[in-house]
Amino acid sequence: MERIQVAYINNLSERLGKSVKLGNLEIALFKLSNGEVRAIENSCPHKGGLLSQGIVSGEHVFCPLHDWKICTGDGEVQAPDEGCVRTYKVEIQDEKVYVCL
């Protein structure tokens, strides 16, 4: 597993997404209101909306295109819609945010 530094914890705003490109991957980072940082694929499974531009509520992000509700923890789209996005493990060490690929 590869661990890549993608941000500093102090540079992430609560409940706002940040897009990060890692080679061919585009990942959406979210700092939740409880301080936890989550990383998911930055493309909604419905029409490819950029999830990093979505509205964050609790541990969910709402796709900016069609309001699909996606859990940032497991990547699952909430019913009645169906689908999922890939999630990535996040580690924080010495104020640095790492994504594990």
C-alpha positions in Angstrom: 0.0 0.0 0.0 1.3 3.4 -1.0 0.9 6.4 1.4 0.9 9.8 -0.2 0.8 13.2 1.5 -2.1 15.2 0.0 -2.6 18.2 2.4 -2.0 19.7 5.8 -4.9 19.3 8.3 -4.9 23.1 9.0 -5.5 23.8 5.3 -8.7 21.8 5.2 -11.9 23.7 5.9 -14.6 21.9 7.8 -17.5 20.6 5.6 -15.9 21.8 2.3 -14.4 19.4 -0.2 -11.0 19.6 -1.7 -10.0 18.0 -5.0 -6.6 16.2 -5.1 -5.1 14.6 -8.2 -2.8 11.6 -7.8 -1.7 10.4 -11.2 -4.8 9.3 -13.0 -6.9 9.4 -9.8 -9.0 12.4 -8.6 -9.9 12.2 -5.0 -12.2 14.3 -2.9 -11.0 15.1 0.6 -13.5 16.2 3.3 -12.9 17.4 6.9 -16.1 16.6 8.7 -17.4 18.7 11.6 -16.1 16.1 14.1 -12.6 16.7 12.7 -12.3 13.4 10.9 -10.9 13.5 7.4 -12.4 11.3 4.6 -11.2 10.6 1.1 -13.4 9.2 -1.7 -13.5 9.0 -5.5 -14.3 12.5 -6.8 -16.9 11.4 -9.3 -20.6 10.6 -8.6 -21.6 7.2 -10.0 -24.8 8.8 -11.5 -23.5 11.4 -14.0 -19.9 12.1 -12.8 -20.6 15.2 -10.8 -17.5 16.4 -8.8 -18.2 15.4 -5.3 -15.6 17.8 -3.9 -18.0 20.6 -4.9 -20.9 19.0 -3.1 -22.6 20.0 0.2 -21.4 18.1 3.3 -23.8 17.1 6.0 -22.7 14.9 8.8 -20.7 12.1 7.1 -22.5 12.5 3.8 -21.8 14.5 0.7 -24.6 15.6 -1.7 -23.6 15.5 -5.4 -23.8 19.0 -6.9 -25.5 17.8 -10.1 -28.5 15.8 -8.9 -28.3 15.8 -5.1 -27.4 12.1 -4.7 -26.5 11.5 -1.0 -23.2 9.5 -0.7 -21.6 8.3 2.6 -18.0 9.4 2.9 -17.3 6.5 5.2 -18.2 3.5 3.0 -18.9 5.2 -0.4 -22.5 3.9 -0.6 -25.2 5.9 -2.3 -28.2 6.3 -0.1 -31.6 4.8 -1.2 -33.6 5.2 -3.2 -30.6 5.8 -5.5 -28.1 3.0 -6.0 -24.3 2.8 -6.5 -21.1 3.5 -4.7 -17.8 5.3 -5.0 -14.4 4.1 -4.0 -13.1 5.2 -0.5 -9.5 5.6 0.6 -8.0 5.2 4.0 -6.7 8.5 5.5 -3.9 8.9 8.0 -2.9 12.0 9.9 0.6 12.4 11.3 2.4 15.6 12.4 -0.4 17.8 10.9 0.1 16.0 7.5 -2.8 14.3 5.8 -2.0 11.1 3.9 -4.1 9.0 1.6 -3.4 5.3 1.3 -3.6 3.8 -2.1 
